């Protein structure tokens, strides 16, 4: 699932992609957070659509919940075990989820 999501994100040229492993965090709501940045409403929507399409086309799954598509500043795509956050830069800085979940190790992303 994570690899499919990353393919959808990368296909739309998202920036500052982070994958946080929350499995050992007692208060975590899921196993993995994936965060990325799009630089406009259009790009945020394209990234979110890219993720949803990639997972649907290759795994046959739909997200449990999607939120934020109306304003396109922060779109949350919830696949229960994996939650994707697509931000515009100023919103990502304001909410600082990486700092909130600073105890979570980051999965390294391959450059292949």
C-alpha positions as CSV (number, residue, x, y, z in Angstrom):
1,X,0.0,0.0,0.0
2,X,2.7,2.5,0.9
3,X,4.6,1.9,-2.3
4,X,1.4,2.5,-4.4
5,X,0.7,5.7,-2.5
6,X,4.2,6.9,-3.0
7,X,3.9,6.2,-6.8
8,X,0.7,8.3,-6.9
9,X,2.4,11.1,-5.0
10,X,5.6,11.1,-7.0
11,X,3.7,11.0,-10.3
12,X,2.3,14.4,-9.5
13,X,5.7,15.9,-8.5
14,X,4.9,16.3,-4.8
15,X,7.7,17.8,-2.7
16,X,9.2,17.1,0.7
17,X,7.8,13.5,1.0
18,X,8.1,11.9,4.4
19,X,7.0,8.5,5.6
20,X,6.6,8.2,9.4
21,X,6.5,4.8,11.1
22,X,3.9,5.2,13.9
23,X,3.7,1.5,14.8
24,X,5.6,1.8,18.1
25,X,3.8,5.0,19.2
26,X,1.2,4.1,21.8
27,X,-1.2,7.0,21.0
28,X,-1.0,6.7,17.2
29,X,-4.2,6.4,15.2
30,X,-2.6,4.4,12.4
31,X,0.6,2.6,11.4
32,X,2.0,5.0,8.8
33,X,1.7,8.7,8.1
34,X,2.8,9.9,4.6
35,X,3.2,13.6,4.3
36,X,3.9,15.6,1.2
37,X,3.6,19.1,-0.2
38,X,1.9,20.6,-3.3
39,X,2.5,24.2,-4.2
40,X,-1.0,25.1,-5.3
41,X,-4.7,24.1,-5.0
42,X,-4.4,22.4,-8.3
43,X,-1.3,20.4,-7.4
44,X,-2.7,19.4,-4.0
45,X,-5.9,18.1,-5.7
46,X,-3.8,16.3,-8.4
47,X,-1.6,14.6,-5.8
48,X,-4.7,13.5,-3.8
49,X,-6.3,12.2,-7.0
50,X,-3.0,10.5,-8.0
51,X,-2.9,8.6,-4.7
52,X,-6.6,7.6,-4.9
53,X,-6.3,6.5,-8.5
54,X,-3.1,4.5,-8.0
55,X,-4.4,2.6,-5.1
56,X,-7.8,1.9,-6.8
57,X,-6.2,0.8,-10.1
58,X,-3.6,-1.5,-8.5
59,X,-5.1,-2.7,-5.3
60,X,-8.8,-2.2,-5.9
61,X,-9.2,-0.3,-2.7
62,X,-11.0,2.9,-1.9
63,X,-10.0,5.2,1.0
64,X,-12.1,4.9,4.2
65,X,-12.3,8.7,4.4
66,X,-11.1,11.7,2.4
67,X,-11.2,15.2,3.8
68,X,-10.2,18.6,2.5
69,X,-10.9,18.4,-1.2
70,X,-13.1,21.4,-1.1
71,X,-10.4,23.9,0.0
72,X,-7.4,21.9,-1.3
73,X,-5.0,23.3,1.4
74,X,-4.7,20.1,3.4
75,X,-6.2,16.9,2.0
76,X,-6.3,13.9,4.3
77,X,-6.7,10.4,2.7
78,X,-7.4,7.7,5.3
79,X,-6.7,4.1,4.4
80,X,-7.1,3.1,8.1
81,X,-3.5,1.7,8.5
82,X,-2.0,4.4,6.3
83,X,-3.0,8.0,6.4
84,X,-1.8,10.4,3.7
85,X,-1.5,14.2,4.3
86,X,-1.1,16.4,1.2
87,X,-0.4,20.0,2.3
88,X,0.2,23.4,0.8
89,X,3.5,24.7,2.2
90,X,2.1,27.3,4.7
91,X,-0.5,24.8,6.1
92,X,2.2,22.1,6.6
93,X,4.4,24.6,8.4
94,X,1.6,25.8,10.6
95,X,0.4,22.3,11.7
96,X,4.0,20.8,11.9
97,X,2.9,17.2,12.0
98,X,6.5,16.1,11.7
99,X,7.2,17.8,15.0
100,X,4.0,16.5,16.7
101,X,5.0,13.0,15.8
102,X,8.8,13.6,16.3
103,X,9.2,10.2,18.1
104,X,8.2,8.3,15.0
105,X,11.1,7.1,12.9
106,X,11.1,8.1,9.3
107,X,11.2,5.4,6.6
108,X,14.0,6.1,4.1
109,X,12.8,6.8,0.6
110,X,14.8,5.1,-2.2
111,X,15.9,7.3,-5.0
112,X,15.2,4.7,-7.7
